[in-house]
């Protein structure tokens, strides 16, 4: 893991995640957490999947699909994208997952990202998202992709900041009340539907997750600057991996 503090002007192109220390210095981290949601149907006995995942060593969660009595989805996460082409692929190509019917319209893939103000990049990018997924007190979830309109990108940085603050303020209020907790992933160029972000809402009950989406519909970002949103995967955890004490991998 490469964590550093800026000590002068950086030459060349720097694509590391960027934050800001408590004393105002720019900090950087060249690490992030990737997540993938894969959905399936024709699952008659999810307990077999739970047993398989419990011994797989994979980090993530298994969800029952609220809108499909035979549907499930597996959410996996790793700091190494190769994991999804090796370990995860091998898992879903083998029984009991291989016996299920994929639902690729629900597939989502993204990466954690910083917005430039975070003072603890490891917490924001690696540890907190992992804890959220594994928190057994928050079994309910809604996962969905979205794409902003081109008009949003044409706004000034200050205009974008004000719009995002309105949107983020609602999310923060729901989080403080323990109603809903969000995971935001960037998926630019990683999504087959050309979306920009994947959002995961997690909580102890379903209603607040629906309520926050309803509340967000009134913000400028959603009402004026979203090109599209969804499909929505709504589920409840059947299995969640354990959270390592000292590592997010």
Helices and strands as residue ranges (DSSP letters): E 3-5, E 17-20, E 26-29, E 34-41, H 46-54, E 60-65, E 72-78, H 82-85, H 87-92, G 97-99, E 101-102, G 104-106, E 108-111, H 121-122, I 123-127, H 128-134, E 140-148, H 150-153, H 157-176, E 181-186, E 197-203, H 206-216, H 220-225, E 226-240
